[in-house]
Each structure stands twice: as C-alpha cells, then as structure tokens.
Amino acid sequence: MGDAMIKFYYNTAPNPMKVALCLEEMGLAYEPVPIDNRKGEQHSAAYRMINPNAKLPSIIDGDAVVFDSNAILLYLGEKTGQFMPAATDKARGEMLSWLMFVASGIGPYSGQAVHFKNVAPEPKEYALNRYVFEAERHWGILDTHLAARPFMLGDTYSIVDMAVWGWSRLLTFVLGAEAATTYANVTRHLEVVSARPAAVRAMALKDRHTFKAEMDEAARLAMFPHLGTKVI
C-alpha cells in the first residue's frame, strides 16, 4: 500500500458509487478515472490489465490493485480502520455476512431484474419473474433487518451501509415506485445516508464527467456482448 493518490476507475452505476461514498467518507485522496461502459471502454486492453473481468469499479492504491466493489470497501476499511465493526469475532462475522449478502444477493438479483425488464429479448417471462421475485425477497430481508436498528450493524454507520446505499439509491428503478413505501425501512436508511456530506460529494461525481446517455445498438453490444452472439 503506497502513499500515492488512489486511482478510482468508475462510472455512476451502483457498485462504483458505493466506493465513491467510501472514499469520500474516509477522506482519502483519489483521482476519479471515468470508464464509459456504453462506449465499450471497459473492454480496452489497458483497463483489462487492471480488471480482467472488465467491470467497474477498480482502484489502484500504490502497488495494490483491487476490483469488485465489496472487496474495495473491505480493503479500504481494513487499511484505514474507519467504518469497521468492533474487533470481535461476533462483530466481524456480522459485518462479513451482511457485506457478502449485498455482494451475492442484493446486487446481482437487482441488476438482473433490471436487465430482464429493460434489455432481454422475448420470451423472458420466466426469467423476469425469477429475478424480480428474488430481488423483492432480498430487499425484504434488508427491510426487516433495518426495522430493528438504524444502521446495518446496529447503532454505528459502517462500510456495510455504504454497500447498501449504492443499490438502494435505485430501489424504485429496480422494483417500481411503490417500493419506496413497501420497503420503508430501506427508504429511511437511504435518506439518512444520502444526507451525509460525503454522499453529497460522491453524487457530485456525475457532474465531473459526461457519460454516453444513448442506449443505441453500439452501447447495447458494449454493455451486453452476448446480444451479438447467436444463442443456440
């Protein structure tokens, strides 16, 4: 871990934004490097040397390269000692469980629900029903959990809350306008985190660079290369 400014490869999707929030909360010096998925920049040879999965976000911190948003949150939390739980097995177990719940459940199912609603060709009824059902189930678990505590790990704001915030910002886009009231505890949590000065600064990143807005055929193929592959 070097002392150089962290390079933060990002766009404004949920996973990069949770890292933007983390960097701002921790007061770390970083250089935001925009990667425009709709222009296919994530597939460049240079970026694949950083992240072989061609996804966002990634960071370079001295000689350390970290990709996957939840790995980055954990790396930065352990590096700085900020926004981490108490140094007990019980607290660490709870933190890891909920952080990976977001990584393996909230993110993938919410993302696939949006994909099948807006991108996938017909027929898609079975896949859409499956992913929407699972997204609703996972958000319901979070909502129940947050009913009994202000933050994901209790009374103290942590990297797990940052992970949730990345996705909860798009809750109504994923599940419809009624989700704001259906998942009232998630909405309350979203409002509390969004009001933090670091969250306001993180959201301002969208004004620093212009990303391609059009979802034309080139953008579709850049973001979803399988659409250009014949399905047998």
VOBA-751241 format. One record per residue (C-alpha): x, y, z; residue number from 1. Coordinates in Angstrom, 1 decimal, decimal comma. Layout:
N
MARMI       u       v       w    k
MARMI       X       Y       Z  NUM
...
***
This chain:
232
MARMI       u       v       w    k
MARMI     0,0     0,0     0,0    1
MARMI     1,7     3,1    -1,2    2
MARMI     1,2     6,8    -0,3    3
MARMI     0,3     7,9    -3,9    4
MARMI    -3,2     9,2    -4,6    5
MARMI    -5,6     6,3    -5,2    6
MARMI    -6,8     6,0    -8,8    7
MARMI   -10,6     5,2    -8,9    8
MARMI   -12,0     3,8   -12,1    9
MARMI   -15,7     4,4   -12,1   10
MARMI   -19,0     5,2   -13,7   11
MARMI   -22,2     6,2   -11,9   12
MARMI   -23,7     2,7   -11,6   13
MARMI   -24,5     1,3    -8,1   14
MARMI   -21,2    -0,5    -7,4   15
MARMI   -18,8     2,3    -8,3   16
MARMI   -21,0     4,8    -6,3   17
MARMI   -20,7     2,8    -3,1   18
MARMI   -16,9     3,1    -3,5   19
MARMI   -17,1     6,8    -4,2   20
MARMI   -19,1     7,2    -1,0   21
MARMI   -16,4     5,2     0,9   22
MARMI   -13,5     7,2    -0,5   23
MARMI   -15,3    10,5     0,5   24
MARMI   -16,3     9,2     4,0   25
MARMI   -12,7     8,2     4,7   26
MARMI   -11,2    11,4     3,4   27
MARMI    -8,9     9,6     1,1   28
MARMI    -7,2    11,5    -1,8   29
MARMI    -8,2     9,9    -5,1   30
MARMI    -8,2    10,6    -8,8   31
MARMI   -11,5     9,6   -10,4   32
MARMI   -10,9     8,0   -13,8   33
MARMI   -14,2     7,7   -15,8   34
MARMI   -14,8     4,5   -17,8   35
MARMI   -17,8     4,8   -20,2   36
MARMI   -19,4     1,4   -20,5   37
MARMI   -21,7     2,5   -23,3   38
MARMI   -18,6     3,4   -25,3   39
MARMI   -17,1     0,0   -24,5   40
MARMI   -14,1     1,5   -22,6   41
MARMI   -14,3    -1,3   -20,0   42
MARMI   -13,2    -3,8   -22,7   43
MARMI   -10,0    -1,9   -23,6   44
MARMI    -6,7    -3,8   -23,2   45
MARMI    -5,4    -1,2   -20,8   46
MARMI    -8,4    -1,5   -18,5   47
MARMI    -8,5    -5,3   -18,6   48
MARMI    -4,9    -5,2   -17,3   49
MARMI    -6,4    -3,6   -14,2   50
MARMI    -9,6    -5,6   -14,0   51
MARMI    -9,7    -8,8   -16,0   52
MARMI   -13,4    -9,0   -15,5   53
MARMI   -14,0    -5,7   -17,4   54
MARMI   -16,3    -4,4   -14,8   55
MARMI   -16,5    -1,2   -12,7   56
MARMI   -15,2    -0,2   -10,2   57
MARMI   -11,5    -0,8    -9,7   58
MARMI    -8,8     1,1    -7,7   59
MARMI    -5,1     1,3    -7,8   60
MARMI    -3,5     2,2    -4,5   61
MARMI     0,3     2,2    -4,8   62
MARMI     1,2    -1,3    -5,9   63
MARMI    -2,2    -2,7    -4,8   64
MARMI    -4,9    -3,3    -7,4   65
MARMI    -8,4    -4,1    -6,1   66
MARMI   -11,5    -4,8    -8,1   67
MARMI   -15,0    -5,7    -7,1   68
MARMI   -16,8    -3,0    -5,1   69
MARMI   -17,3    -5,0    -1,9   70
MARMI   -13,6    -6,1    -1,9   71
MARMI   -12,7    -2,5    -2,3   72
MARMI   -14,9    -1,4     0,7   73
MARMI   -13,3    -4,1     2,8   74
MARMI    -9,8    -3,3     1,7   75
MARMI   -10,2     0,4     2,4   76
MARMI   -11,9    -0,3     5,7   77
MARMI    -9,1    -2,6     6,8   78
MARMI    -6,4    -0,1     5,5   79
MARMI    -7,8     2,9     7,4   80
MARMI    -9,5     1,3    10,3   81
MARMI   -12,5     3,5     9,6   82
MARMI   -16,2     2,5     9,5   83
MARMI   -15,4    -1,0    10,6   84
MARMI   -17,0    -3,0    13,4   85
MARMI   -15,6    -3,7    16,8   86
MARMI   -12,6    -6,1    16,8   87
MARMI   -14,5    -9,1    18,0   88
MARMI   -15,3   -12,3    16,2   89
MARMI   -19,0   -11,7    16,6   90
MARMI   -18,9    -8,2    15,1   91
MARMI   -16,6    -9,2    12,2   92
MARMI   -18,8   -12,2    11,4   93
MARMI   -21,9    -9,9    11,2   94
MARMI   -20,1    -7,4     9,1   95
MARMI   -18,8   -10,0     6,6   96
MARMI   -22,2   -11,7     6,4   97
MARMI   -24,1    -8,6     5,5   98
MARMI   -21,4    -7,3     3,2   99
MARMI   -21,5   -10,5     1,2  100
MARMI   -25,3   -10,6     1,3  101
MARMI   -25,2    -7,4    -0,6  102
MARMI   -22,5    -8,7    -2,9  103
MARMI   -24,1   -12,1    -3,7  104
MARMI   -27,8   -11,2    -3,4  105
MARMI   -28,9    -7,6    -3,5  106
MARMI   -26,6    -6,5    -6,3  107
MARMI   -26,9    -9,5    -8,7  108
MARMI   -30,6   -10,0    -8,3  109
MARMI   -31,4    -6,3    -8,6  110
MARMI   -29,2    -5,9   -11,6  111
MARMI   -30,7    -9,0   -13,4  112
MARMI   -34,2    -7,8   -12,6  113
MARMI   -33,4    -4,5   -14,4  114
MARMI   -31,7    -6,3   -17,2  115
MARMI   -34,7    -8,6   -17,9  116
MARMI   -37,2    -5,8   -17,6  117
MARMI   -35,4    -3,5   -20,0  118
MARMI   -32,9    -5,3   -22,2  119
MARMI   -33,6    -9,0   -22,6  120
MARMI   -35,5   -10,1   -25,7  121
MARMI   -38,7   -12,1   -25,6  122
MARMI   -39,6   -14,6   -24,3  123
MARMI   -38,5   -13,5   -20,9  124
MARMI   -41,5   -14,0   -18,5  125
MARMI   -39,9   -16,9   -16,5  126
MARMI   -36,5   -15,2   -16,1  127
MARMI   -38,1   -11,8   -15,2  128
MARMI   -40,4   -13,4   -12,6  129
MARMI   -37,5   -15,2   -11,1  130
MARMI   -35,2   -12,2   -10,7  131
MARMI   -37,9    -9,8    -9,6  132
MARMI   -39,1   -12,4    -7,0  133
MARMI   -35,5   -12,8    -5,7  134
MARMI   -34,8    -9,1    -5,7  135
MARMI   -38,0    -8,5    -3,7  136
MARMI   -37,1   -11,3    -1,3  137
MARMI   -33,6    -9,9    -0,7  138
MARMI   -34,8    -6,3    -0,2  139
MARMI   -37,5    -7,7     2,2  140
MARMI   -34,7    -9,3     4,3  141
MARMI   -32,9    -6,0     4,5  142
MARMI   -36,0    -4,1     5,3  143
MARMI   -36,9    -6,4     8,2  144
MARMI   -33,3    -6,2     9,4  145
MARMI   -33,3    -2,4     9,4  146
MARMI   -36,7    -2,2    11,2  147
MARMI   -34,8    -3,0    14,5  148
MARMI   -31,7    -0,8    14,1  149
MARMI   -30,7     2,5    12,5  150
MARMI   -27,8     1,0    10,5  151
MARMI   -26,9    -2,4     9,2  152
MARMI   -24,6    -3,3    12,1  153
MARMI   -26,6    -1,6    14,8  154
MARMI   -26,1     2,0    16,0  155
MARMI   -22,9     2,6    14,1  156
MARMI   -22,6     3,5    10,4  157
MARMI   -20,2     1,2     8,5  158
MARMI   -18,9     0,1     5,2  159
MARMI   -22,0    -2,2     5,0  160
MARMI   -24,3     0,8     4,9  161
MARMI   -22,2     2,2     2,1  162
MARMI   -22,7    -1,1     0,2  163
MARMI   -26,5    -1,0     0,7  164
MARMI   -26,7     2,7    -0,3  165
MARMI   -25,1     2,0    -3,7  166
MARMI   -28,1    -0,1    -4,6  167
MARMI   -30,9     1,5    -2,5  168
MARMI   -30,5     4,7    -4,5  169
MARMI   -32,0     2,7    -7,4  170
MARMI   -34,6     0,8    -5,4  171
MARMI   -37,6     2,3    -7,2  172
MARMI   -36,0     1,8   -10,6  173
MARMI   -35,5    -1,8    -9,8  174
MARMI   -38,8    -2,6    -8,2  175
MARMI   -41,1     0,3    -9,1  176
MARMI   -42,3     3,5    -7,4  177
MARMI   -44,3     1,5    -4,7  178
MARMI   -41,0     0,0    -3,4  179
MARMI   -40,3     3,3    -1,5  180
MARMI   -43,2     2,5     0,8  181
MARMI   -43,1    -1,3     0,6  182
MARMI   -39,5    -1,1     1,9  183
MARMI   -40,0     1,8     4,3  184
MARMI   -37,0     1,0     6,5  185
MARMI   -34,7     0,7     3,5  186
MARMI   -36,0     4,1     2,3  187
MARMI   -35,4     5,6     5,8  188
MARMI   -31,9     4,3     5,7  189
MARMI   -31,3     5,6     2,2  190
MARMI   -32,4     9,1     3,2  191
MARMI   -30,2     9,1     6,3  192
MARMI   -27,1     8,1     4,3  193
MARMI   -27,9    10,3     1,3  194
MARMI   -28,0    13,3     3,7  195
MARMI   -24,4    12,8     4,8  196
MARMI   -22,0    15,3     3,3  197
MARMI   -19,8    12,6     1,9  198
MARMI   -22,8    11,2     0,0  199
MARMI   -23,5    14,6    -1,5  200
MARMI   -19,9    14,8    -2,6  201
MARMI   -20,0    11,3    -4,1  202
MARMI   -23,1    12,1    -6,0  203
MARMI   -21,4    15,2    -7,4  204
MARMI   -19,0    13,0    -9,3  205
MARMI   -21,7    12,7   -12,0  206
MARMI   -21,1    16,3   -12,9  207
MARMI   -17,4    16,0   -13,4  208
MARMI   -17,6    13,8   -16,5  209
MARMI   -20,1    13,2   -19,2  210
MARMI   -21,0     9,6   -19,9  211
MARMI   -22,8     8,5   -23,1  212
MARMI   -26,5     8,6   -22,5  213
MARMI   -27,8     6,9   -25,6  214
MARMI   -28,6     3,2   -25,4  215
MARMI   -28,1     2,6   -29,1  216
MARMI   -27,0    -0,7   -30,7  217
MARMI   -23,3     0,0   -30,2  218
MARMI   -24,0     0,7   -26,5  219
MARMI   -26,1    -2,4   -26,1  220
MARMI   -23,3    -4,6   -27,6  221
MARMI   -20,7    -2,9   -25,5  222
MARMI   -22,6    -3,5   -22,3  223
MARMI   -24,1    -6,8   -23,2  224
MARMI   -21,8    -8,6   -25,6  225
MARMI   -23,8   -11,8   -25,5  226
MARMI   -26,5    -9,9   -27,5  227
MARMI   -24,2   -10,2   -30,5  228
MARMI   -23,7   -13,9   -30,1  229
MARMI   -26,1   -16,4   -31,6  230
MARMI   -28,0   -18,3   -28,9  231
MARMI   -28,5   -22,0   -29,8  232
***
